[in-house]
């Protein structure tokens, strides 16, 4: 991961009111940020992430979640246009990532 931004989540106010370190940690939200030299793909309405970038960033978010962090989005920063493109971490994205991992394992395990 190139960078992980830490932000106050929606429960930050309650954690500060309780003055509890455990609650404070749970109230934080993280966001992986990956830096790319190129540019995003041009979409119909706005610039979009390339599938490979979406896969890498989505995996980073899932790794953070598996380690107990709250993570609802990731960001790719494309250096060429100096633009940040956000990726919401949705159930559909998670399913897509896991399906691609399963397919890669199947291809690797297939006899030659």
ChimeraX commands (.cxc) that place a marker at each C-alpha (Angstrom):
marker #1 position 0.00,0.00,0.00 radius 0.5
marker #1 position 1.40,3.36,-0.98 radius 0.5
marker #1 position -0.54,5.33,1.63 radius 0.5
marker #1 position -3.36,4.79,4.12 radius 0.5
marker #1 position -5.30,7.91,5.06 radius 0.5
marker #1 position -7.00,7.93,8.45 radius 0.5
marker #1 position -10.26,9.82,8.81 radius 0.5
marker #1 position -12.79,10.36,11.55 radius 0.5
marker #1 position -15.72,8.02,10.97 radius 0.5
marker #1 position -19.37,8.75,11.79 radius 0.5
marker #1 position -18.97,7.41,15.34 radius 0.5
marker #1 position -16.13,9.80,16.21 radius 0.5
marker #1 position -18.32,12.12,18.32 radius 0.5
marker #1 position -19.52,9.28,20.54 radius 0.5
marker #1 position -15.97,7.96,20.95 radius 0.5
marker #1 position -14.69,11.37,22.01 radius 0.5
marker #1 position -17.58,11.76,24.46 radius 0.5
marker #1 position -16.77,8.36,26.02 radius 0.5
marker #1 position -13.03,9.19,26.17 radius 0.5
marker #1 position -12.20,5.55,25.50 radius 0.5
marker #1 position -9.21,4.53,23.38 radius 0.5
marker #1 position -11.00,1.39,22.15 radius 0.5
marker #1 position -14.02,3.39,21.04 radius 0.5
marker #1 position -11.77,5.98,19.44 radius 0.5
marker #1 position -9.99,3.33,17.36 radius 0.5
marker #1 position -13.32,1.88,16.22 radius 0.5
marker #1 position -14.50,5.37,15.22 radius 0.5
marker #1 position -11.62,5.83,12.77 radius 0.5
marker #1 position -11.98,5.00,9.11 radius 0.5
marker #1 position -9.08,4.24,6.78 radius 0.5
marker #1 position -8.72,4.77,3.05 radius 0.5
marker #1 position -5.96,3.17,0.95 radius 0.5
marker #1 position -4.44,5.52,-1.63 radius 0.5
marker #1 position -2.45,4.08,-4.50 radius 0.5
marker #1 position -0.30,6.20,-6.81 radius 0.5
marker #1 position -0.15,5.52,-10.55 radius 0.5
marker #1 position 2.06,7.18,-13.16 radius 0.5
marker #1 position -0.53,7.10,-15.95 radius 0.5
marker #1 position -4.05,8.42,-16.38 radius 0.5
marker #1 position -7.49,7.00,-15.65 radius 0.5
marker #1 position -9.65,5.41,-18.32 radius 0.5
marker #1 position -12.10,7.79,-19.96 radius 0.5
marker #1 position -15.68,6.83,-19.07 radius 0.5
marker #1 position -19.04,7.96,-20.40 radius 0.5
marker #1 position -19.72,10.41,-17.58 radius 0.5
marker #1 position -16.36,10.72,-15.80 radius 0.5
marker #1 position -12.91,9.18,-15.61 radius 0.5
marker #1 position -12.89,5.60,-14.34 radius 0.5
marker #1 position -10.39,3.19,-12.85 radius 0.5
marker #1 position -8.77,0.54,-14.99 radius 0.5
marker #1 position -9.84,-2.99,-13.95 radius 0.5
marker #1 position -6.31,-3.84,-12.77 radius 0.5
marker #1 position -6.23,-0.71,-10.62 radius 0.5
marker #1 position -9.70,-1.47,-9.27 radius 0.5
marker #1 position -8.59,-5.01,-8.37 radius 0.5
marker #1 position -5.42,-3.85,-6.60 radius 0.5
marker #1 position -7.15,-1.08,-4.65 radius 0.5
marker #1 position -10.13,-3.29,-3.78 radius 0.5
marker #1 position -7.80,-5.98,-2.43 radius 0.5
marker #1 position -6.02,-3.40,-0.30 radius 0.5
marker #1 position -9.37,-2.33,1.18 radius 0.5
marker #1 position -10.36,-5.94,1.88 radius 0.5
marker #1 position -7.01,-6.58,3.59 radius 0.5
marker #1 position -7.56,-3.54,5.80 radius 0.5
marker #1 position -11.09,-4.75,6.63 radius 0.5
marker #1 position -9.82,-8.25,7.43 radius 0.5
marker #1 position -7.44,-6.63,9.91 radius 0.5
marker #1 position -10.22,-4.85,11.77 radius 0.5
marker #1 position -10.27,-1.45,10.08 radius 0.5
marker #1 position -13.35,0.33,8.81 radius 0.5
marker #1 position -12.80,0.99,5.09 radius 0.5
marker #1 position -15.57,2.19,2.78 radius 0.5
marker #1 position -13.56,3.56,-0.14 radius 0.5
marker #1 position -10.16,3.67,-1.76 radius 0.5
marker #1 position -8.48,6.25,-3.98 radius 0.5
marker #1 position -6.15,6.02,-6.96 radius 0.5
marker #1 position -4.07,9.14,-7.57 radius 0.5
marker #1 position -3.07,9.34,-11.24 radius 0.5
marker #1 position 0.06,11.47,-11.58 radius 0.5
marker #1 position -0.30,12.41,-15.27 radius 0.5
marker #1 position -3.52,14.45,-14.84 radius 0.5
marker #1 position -2.93,14.99,-11.08 radius 0.5
marker #1 position -6.35,13.50,-10.39 radius 0.5
marker #1 position -7.80,11.39,-7.56 radius 0.5
marker #1 position -10.39,8.79,-8.59 radius 0.5
marker #1 position -12.46,7.27,-5.77 radius 0.5
marker #1 position -13.55,3.64,-5.55 radius 0.5
marker #1 position -16.47,2.83,-3.24 radius 0.5
marker #1 position -15.98,-0.55,-1.59 radius 0.5
marker #1 position -19.32,-2.22,-2.28 radius 0.5
marker #1 position -20.65,-5.74,-1.96 radius 0.5
marker #1 position -20.60,-5.98,-5.77 radius 0.5
marker #1 position -16.93,-4.99,-5.88 radius 0.5
marker #1 position -16.05,-7.50,-3.18 radius 0.5
marker #1 position -17.90,-10.26,-5.07 radius 0.5
marker #1 position -16.11,-9.31,-8.32 radius 0.5
marker #1 position -12.72,-9.44,-6.60 radius 0.5
marker #1 position -13.37,-12.81,-4.96 radius 0.5
marker #1 position -14.67,-14.28,-8.25 radius 0.5
marker #1 position -11.50,-13.14,-10.04 radius 0.5
marker #1 position -9.31,-14.66,-7.32 radius 0.5
marker #1 position -11.21,-17.97,-7.55 radius 0.5
marker #1 position -10.83,-17.96,-11.35 radius 0.5
marker #1 position -7.09,-17.26,-11.10 radius 0.5
marker #1 position -6.69,-20.16,-8.64 radius 0.5
marker #1 position -8.66,-22.43,-10.98 radius 0.5
marker #1 position -6.47,-21.51,-13.96 radius 0.5
marker #1 position -3.26,-22.01,-11.96 radius 0.5
marker #1 position -4.43,-25.39,-10.64 radius 0.5
marker #1 position -5.56,-26.65,-14.06 radius 0.5
marker #1 position -3.36,-29.41,-15.50 radius 0.5
marker #1 position -1.21,-28.45,-18.47 radius 0.5
marker link #1:1,2 radius 0.2
marker link #1:2,3 radius 0.2
marker link #1:3,4 radius 0.2
marker link #1:4,5 radius 0.2
marker link #1:5,6 radius 0.2
marker link #1:6,7 radius 0.2
marker link #1:7,8 radius 0.2
marker link #1:8,9 radius 0.2
marker link #1:9,10 radius 0.2
marker link #1:10,11 radius 0.2
marker link #1:11,12 radius 0.2
marker link #1:12,13 radius 0.2
marker link #1:13,14 radius 0.2
marker link #1:14,15 radius 0.2
marker link #1:15,16 radius 0.2
marker link #1:16,17 radius 0.2
marker link #1:17,18 radius 0.2
marker link #1:18,19 radius 0.2
marker link #1:19,20 radius 0.2
marker link #1:20,21 radius 0.2
marker link #1:21,22 radius 0.2
marker link #1:22,23 radius 0.2
marker link #1:23,24 radius 0.2
marker link #1:24,25 radius 0.2
marker link #1:25,26 radius 0.2
marker link #1:26,27 radius 0.2
marker link #1:27,28 radius 0.2
marker link #1:28,29 radius 0.2
marker link #1:29,30 radius 0.2
marker link #1:30,31 radius 0.2
marker link #1:31,32 radius 0.2
marker link #1:32,33 radius 0.2
marker link #1:33,34 radius 0.2
marker link #1:34,35 radius 0.2
marker link #1:35,36 radius 0.2
marker link #1:36,37 radius 0.2
marker link #1:37,38 radius 0.2
marker link #1:38,39 radius 0.2
marker link #1:39,40 radius 0.2
marker link #1:40,41 radius 0.2
marker link #1:41,42 radius 0.2
marker link #1:42,43 radius 0.2
marker link #1:43,44 radius 0.2
marker link #1:44,45 radius 0.2
marker link #1:45,46 radius 0.2
marker link #1:46,47 radius 0.2
marker link #1:47,48 radius 0.2
marker link #1:48,49 radius 0.2
marker link #1:49,50 radius 0.2
marker link #1:50,51 radius 0.2
marker link #1:51,52 radius 0.2
marker link #1:52,53 radius 0.2
marker link #1:53,54 radius 0.2
marker link #1:54,55 radius 0.2
marker link #1:55,56 radius 0.2
marker link #1:56,57 radius 0.2
marker link #1:57,58 radius 0.2
marker link #1:58,59 radius 0.2
marker link #1:59,60 radius 0.2
marker link #1:60,61 radius 0.2
marker link #1:61,62 radius 0.2
marker link #1:62,63 radius 0.2
marker link #1:63,64 radius 0.2
marker link #1:64,65 radius 0.2
marker link #1:65,66 radius 0.2
marker link #1:66,67 radius 0.2
marker link #1:67,68 radius 0.2
marker link #1:68,69 radius 0.2
marker link #1:69,70 radius 0.2
marker link #1:70,71 radius 0.2
marker link #1:71,72 radius 0.2
marker link #1:72,73 radius 0.2
marker link #1:73,74 radius 0.2
marker link #1:74,75 radius 0.2
marker link #1:75,76 radius 0.2
marker link #1:76,77 radius 0.2
marker link #1:77,78 radius 0.2
marker link #1:78,79 radius 0.2
marker link #1:79,80 radius 0.2
marker link #1:80,81 radius 0.2
marker link #1:81,82 radius 0.2
marker link #1:82,83 radius 0.2
marker link #1:83,84 radius 0.2
marker link #1:84,85 radius 0.2
marker link #1:85,86 radius 0.2
marker link #1:86,87 radius 0.2
marker link #1:87,88 radius 0.2
marker link #1:88,89 radius 0.2
marker link #1:89,90 radius 0.2
marker link #1:90,91 radius 0.2
marker link #1:91,92 radius 0.2
marker link #1:92,93 radius 0.2
marker link #1:93,94 radius 0.2
marker link #1:94,95 radius 0.2
marker link #1:95,96 radius 0.2
marker link #1:96,97 radius 0.2
marker link #1:97,98 radius 0.2
marker link #1:98,99 radius 0.2
marker link #1:99,100 radius 0.2
marker link #1:100,101 radius 0.2
marker link #1:101,102 radius 0.2
marker link #1:102,103 radius 0.2
marker link #1:103,104 radius 0.2
marker link #1:104,105 radius 0.2
marker link #1:105,106 radius 0.2
marker link #1:106,107 radius 0.2
marker link #1:107,108 radius 0.2
marker link #1:108,109 radius 0.2
marker link #1:109,110 radius 0.2
marker link #1:110,111 radius 0.2
marker link #1:111,112 radius 0.2
view
